[in-house]
């Protein structure tokens, strides 16, 4: 039984560690209620197509006389009629096209929601990477300080250094231990925020493995696709197309509707002397009917057309405004990428040089027992550089995430 439990634990940990960011994005698409709501809204919009292209419901009128009406052809008991109205030629097609264009808007809204969801998930993913890297750096710093404390204690025992050196190291050890505890406590809210985006239980473990790559300053970015692939801009394109279709459909409101129907009047033979009754009495009557609506109130139809034209103009202006906003955001994101690359280069150089200085001071301290405080200060500075490097790497990845969002890229690559 213990072997089975161990094997199961190993398999479970393997499954967790195998989950990548792309895996989490797929889980979010399946579970996120916001995405499902947008998809349902699109499906609902598709149901308007058969409604738009359907003919108006036929009307049936029935009437009867409490006392039969006497007509030359007999006594009329009542009448029943049916009428079917037909919109002007092309009207139904125009309405169907308008409904289809509106469904396209809802479909594109799903793409916008996905783009925003991916943006939020990636923004929650990389801080988890940063946190784990910070914990590892602090744990390594703790091991270095404990080694420094042992060295200082040994030098004191041999009378080669003061006891205060060991005390200084011990003070810094307590600080680092507290920092590690605080960082570990920070893991919980970050995982809760990430799981909420995936619509999962708050306590579902999120396994983060690997390291953040160094910024690549010479990377080729997707500026050419900024305007062509951004899903929010595409929404305005769809809305403009829907407004054009709506204008066309509104134009048909100026056209008359034609009705075709049939009226049936049942007649019964009138009683009386044969020479007083006209021939052919008692025969039922059928009467074909035609009706035409007369759209004479032009102002309301003109207003309907103008309303849709103004909507088209509004969407066009909104698209131009978003283009300008995206261009500004892109330039700022590009600056953040370049800044992160330059800072990473500087920090790499500072880390190497600081480590060289620490090695020299440690060698001097081992021989003469001097400058231990400077050793601790430089070690503190070294780990600050490493923490800053992790922060810069995270900033770079978040800038790439924003670039993906601006250009409508859904995947990491």
C-alpha positions in Angstrom: 0.0 0.0 0.0 2.8 2.4 0.8 4.4 1.7 -2.5 1.1 2.4 -4.3 0.8 5.7 -2.4 4.3 6.8 -3.3 3.8 5.9 -6.9 0.5 7.9 -7.0 2.2 10.9 -5.3 5.0 10.8 -7.9 2.5 10.6 -10.8 0.4 13.4 -9.3 3.5 15.7 -8.8 4.5 14.9 -12.4 1.1 15.9 -13.7 1.3 19.2 -11.7 4.8 20.0 -12.8 4.0 19.2 -16.4 1.4 22.0 -16.5 2.7 25.0 -18.5 1.3 28.4 -19.1 -0.4 27.3 -22.3 -2.1 24.5 -20.3 -3.4 27.0 -17.8 -4.7 29.2 -20.7 -6.7 26.2 -22.1 -8.1 25.5 -18.6 -9.2 29.1 -18.4 -10.9 29.0 -21.8 -12.9 26.0 -20.6 -13.8 27.2 -17.2 -13.9 31.0 -17.2 -17.5 32.2 -16.8 -16.9 35.5 -18.6 -15.8 33.6 -21.7 -18.8 31.2 -21.5 -21.1 34.2 -21.2 -19.7 35.9 -24.3 -19.9 32.6 -26.2 -23.6 32.2 -25.1 -24.3 35.8 -26.1 -22.9 35.0 -29.6 -25.1 31.9 -29.8 -28.1 33.9 -28.8 -27.3 36.5 -31.5 -27.3 33.7 -34.1 -30.9 32.9 -33.2 -31.9 36.3 -34.6 -31.1 35.2 -38.1 -34.1 33.0 -38.7 -36.3 35.6 -37.0 -35.1 38.3 -39.3 -35.7 36.5 -42.5 -39.1 35.1 -41.5 -42.3 36.5 -43.1 -44.8 38.4 -40.9 -47.4 36.1 -39.3 -50.5 35.8 -41.3 -53.7 37.3 -39.9 -57.1 35.5 -39.8 -60.3 37.4 -39.3 -63.6 35.7 -38.5 -67.1 37.3 -38.1 -70.6 36.1 -37.8 -74.1 37.7 -37.8 -76.5 36.9 -34.9 -79.2 37.2 -37.5 -78.2 36.2 -41.0 -77.8 39.1 -43.5 -80.1 38.9 -46.5 -78.2 39.2 -49.7 -79.4 38.6 -53.3 -77.3 35.4 -53.3 -78.7 34.1 -50.0 -78.5 34.7 -46.3 -74.9 35.4 -45.1 -74.0 33.9 -41.8 -70.7 35.6 -41.5 -67.2 35.6 -43.1 -63.7 34.4 -42.5 -60.6 35.8 -44.2 -56.8 35.2 -44.1 -54.2 37.7 -45.1 -50.4 37.3 -45.6 -48.2 40.4 -45.8 -45.0 40.3 -47.9 -42.3 42.9 -47.3 -40.8 44.7 -50.3 -38.4 42.6 -52.5 -35.0 42.4 -50.7 -36.3 43.6 -47.3 -36.0 40.2 -45.6 -32.5 39.7 -47.1 -31.4 43.1 -45.8 -32.7 42.3 -42.3 -31.0 38.9 -42.3 -27.7 40.5 -43.3 -28.1 43.1 -40.5 -28.7 40.3 -38.0 -25.7 38.4 -39.3 -23.4 41.4 -39.0 -24.6 41.9 -35.4 -23.8 38.3 -34.7 -20.3 38.9 -36.1 -19.9 41.7 -33.5 -20.8 39.3 -30.7 -18.3 36.7 -32.1 -15.5 39.3 -32.2 -16.4 40.2 -28.6 -15.5 36.6 -27.7 -12.0 37.2 -29.1 -11.7 40.4 -27.1 -12.7 38.6 -23.9 -10.1 35.9 -24.6 -7.4 38.4 -25.3 -8.2 40.2 -22.0 -8.3 36.9 -20.1 -4.9 35.8 -21.4 -3.5 39.2 -20.5 -4.8 38.9 -16.9 -3.6 35.3 -16.6 -0.1 36.1 -17.8 0.0 39.1 -15.5 -0.8 36.8 -12.6 1.6 34.0 -13.8 4.9 35.9 -13.9 4.7 37.3 -10.4 4.6 33.7 -9.2 7.8 33.1 -11.0 9.3 36.2 -9.4 8.2 35.1 -6.0 9.8 31.7 -6.3 13.0 33.2 -7.5 13.0 35.7 -4.6 12.6 32.8 -2.1 15.5 30.9 -3.7 17.7 33.9 -3.6 16.9 34.6 0.1 17.5 30.9 1.0 20.8 31.1 -0.7 21.6 34.3 1.1 20.7 32.6 4.4 23.2 29.8 3.7 25.9 32.3 2.9 25.3 34.2 6.1 25.4 31.0 8.2 28.7 30.2 6.6 30.0 33.7 7.3 28.8 33.3 10.9 30.7 30.0 11.3 33.8 31.7 9.8 33.6 34.7 12.1 33.1 32.4 15.2 36.1 30.3 14.2 38.2 33.4 13.8 37.1 34.7 17.2 37.9 31.4 18.9 41.5 31.7 17.5 41.7 35.3 18.6 41.9 36.6 15.1 38.7 38.6 14.9 36.2 40.2 17.4 33.0 38.5 18.5 31.0 41.4 17.0 31.6 40.0 13.5 29.6 36.9 14.4 26.9 39.0 16.0 26.5 41.1 12.9 26.1 38.0 10.8 23.5 36.6 13.3 21.5 39.9 13.1 21.3 39.6 9.3 20.4 35.9 9.5 17.3 36.8 11.6 16.3 39.4 9.0 16.6 37.0 6.1 14.6 34.3 7.9 11.8 36.8 8.5 11.9 37.8 4.8 11.6 34.2 3.7 8.6 33.6 5.9 6.9 36.8 4.5 7.6 35.7 1.0 6.2 32.3 1.6 3.1 33.8 3.0 2.8 36.0 -0.1 2.5 32.8 -2.2 -1.1 32.1 -1.0 -2.8 35.3 -2.3 -1.0 35.1 -5.6 -2.1 31.5 -6.1 -5.7 32.5 -5.1 -5.8 35.3 -7.7 -4.4 32.9 -10.3 -6.9 30.2 -9.6 -9.8 32.6 -9.6 -8.9 33.5 -13.2 -9.1 29.8 -14.0 -12.4 29.5 -12.1 -10.8 26.8 -9.9 -10.7 26.2 -6.2 -8.6 28.7 -4.3 -6.5 25.9 -2.8 -5.6 24.2 -6.1 -1.8 24.1 -6.2 0.0 26.1 -8.9 3.3 24.6 -9.8 5.9 27.0 -11.1 9.2 25.6 -12.5 12.1 26.9 -14.5 13.6 30.3 -14.5 12.8 33.6 -16.2 14.9 34.2 -19.3 17.2 37.2 -19.7 15.7 40.1 -21.8 16.5 39.8 -25.5 17.1 43.4 -26.7 17.4 42.4 -30.3 14.1 40.5 -30.4 11.8 41.1 -33.4 8.5 42.5 -32.2 5.1 42.5 -33.9 4.6 46.2 -34.5 3.2 45.5 -38.0 0.4 43.5 -36.6 -0.6 46.1 -34.0 -3.5 47.4 -36.0 -4.3 44.4 -38.1 -4.7 41.8 -35.4 -5.9 43.7 -32.3 -9.3 42.2 -31.6 -10.7 45.4 -30.1 -10.1 47.2 -33.3 -11.7 44.3 -35.2 -14.9 44.9 -33.1 -15.2 48.4 -34.5 -14.8 47.0 -38.0 -17.6 44.6 -37.3 -19.8 47.3 -35.8 -19.2 49.5 -38.8 -20.2 46.7 -41.1 -23.3 46.1 -39.0 -24.2 49.8 -39.1 -23.9 49.7 -42.9 -26.2 46.7 -43.0 -28.6 48.5 -40.7 -28.7 51.5 -43.0 -29.6 49.2 -45.9 -32.3 47.5 -43.9 -33.7 50.9 -42.8 -33.9 52.0 -46.4 -36.4 49.2 -47.0 -38.7 50.7 -44.3 -39.6 53.3 -46.9 -41.0 50.6 -49.2 -44.6 49.4 -49.0 -45.7 46.0 -47.9 -48.0 43.9 -50.1 -50.7 41.7 -48.7 -52.5 38.8 -50.4 -55.5 37.1 -48.9 -58.8 35.3 -49.4 -62.2 35.9 -47.9 -64.8 33.2 -47.6 -68.5 33.9 -46.9 -70.9 31.0 -46.3 -74.4 31.6 -47.6 -77.5 29.6 -47.0 -80.5 29.3 -49.3 -83.4 31.6 -48.4 -86.8 30.0 -47.8 -89.9 31.2 -49.7 -92.0 30.6 -52.8 -89.9 29.3 -55.7 -90.9 32.1 -58.0 -89.8 34.7 -55.5 -86.3 33.2 -54.9 -83.6 34.2 -57.3 -81.7 31.4 -59.0 -78.3 30.1 -57.6 -79.0 31.2 -54.0 -77.2 29.5 -51.2 -73.9 29.3 -53.0 -70.8 30.2 -50.8 -68.7 33.1 -51.9 -64.9 33.3 -52.2 -63.2 36.7 -52.7 -59.5 37.2 -53.3 -58.0 40.2 -51.6 -54.9 42.4 -52.0 -53.7 45.1 -49.6 -50.8 47.6 -49.7 -49.3 49.6 -46.9 -48.6 53.2 -47.8 -45.4 54.6 -46.0 -46.4 58.2 -46.2 -44.8 59.3 -42.9 -41.4 59.9 -44.3 -39.8 61.7 -41.4 -39.6 58.6 -39.2 -38.0 56.5 -41.9 -35.5 59.3 -42.7 -34.7 59.5 -39.0 -34.2 55.7 -38.8 -31.7 55.8 -41.7 -29.9 58.9 -40.3 -29.6 57.2 -36.9 -27.8 54.2 -38.4 -25.5 56.4 -40.4 -24.6 58.4 -37.4 -23.8 55.1 -35.5 -21.5 54.1 -38.4 -19.7 57.5 -38.1 -19.4 57.0 -34.3 -17.8 53.6 -34.6 -15.4 55.0 -37.2 -14.3 57.8 -34.8 -14.0 55.4 -31.9 -11.8 53.1 -34.0 -9.5 56.0 -34.9 -9.3 57.0 -31.2 -8.3 53.5 -30.2 -5.7 53.3 -32.9 -4.0 56.4 -31.4 -4.3 54.9 -27.9 -2.8 51.6 -29.0 0.1 53.4 -30.8 0.9 55.3 -27.6 0.7 52.2 -25.5 3.0 50.4 -27.9 5.7 53.1 -27.7 5.6 53.0 -23.9 5.8 49.2 -23.9 8.7 49.3 -26.3 10.5 51.7 -23.9 9.8 49.4 -21.0 11.3 46.5 -23.0 14.5 48.5 -23.9 14.8 49.7 -20.3 14.6 46.2 -18.9 17.2 45.0 -21.4 19.6 47.7 -20.5 19.1 47.3 -16.8 19.6 43.6 -17.1 23.0 44.2 -18.8 24.0 46.6 -16.1 23.0 44.2 -13.3 24.9 41.3 -14.8 28.0 43.4 -14.9 27.5 44.6 -11.3 26.9 41.1 -10.0 30.2 39.9 -11.6 32.2 42.8 -10.2 30.7 42.6 -6.7 31.3 38.9 -6.5 35.0 39.5 -7.4 35.3 42.1 -4.6 33.7 39.7 -2.1 36.1 37.0 -3.0 39.0 39.3 -2.5 37.7 40.5 0.9 37.0 37.0 2.1 40.5 36.0 1.2 41.9 39.0 3.2 39.6 38.2 6.1 40.7 34.6 6.2 44.3 35.8 6.5 44.0 38.9 8.7 40.5 38.8 10.2 39.7 42.3 9.0 37.0 44.1 7.0 34.3 41.5 7.9 31.7 44.3 8.0 32.6 45.3 4.4 32.2 41.6 3.4 28.7 41.6 4.8 27.8 44.9 3.1 29.0 43.7 -0.3 27.2 40.4 0.1 24.0 42.3 1.0 24.6 44.5 -2.1 25.2 41.4 -4.3 21.9 39.8 -3.3 20.1 43.2 -3.9 21.5 43.1 -7.4 20.2 39.6 -7.9 16.8 40.5 -6.6 16.7 43.6 -8.9 17.6 41.3 -11.8 14.7 39.0 -11.0 12.4 42.1 -10.9 13.8 43.4 -14.2 13.2 40.0 -15.8 9.7 40.0 -14.5 9.1 43.5 -15.8 10.4 42.4 -19.2 8.0 39.5 -19.4 5.1 41.6 -18.3 6.0 44.1 -21.0 5.9 41.2 -23.5 2.6 40.2 -22.1 1.3 43.7 -22.7 2.7 43.6 -26.2 0.9 40.3 -26.8 -2.3 42.0 -25.6 -1.8 45.1 -27.9 -1.1 42.9 -30.9 -3.8 40.3 -30.2 -1.3 37.5 -29.7 -2.8 34.6 -27.7 0.2 32.4 -27.1 3.5 32.8 -25.4 5.5 32.5 -28.6 
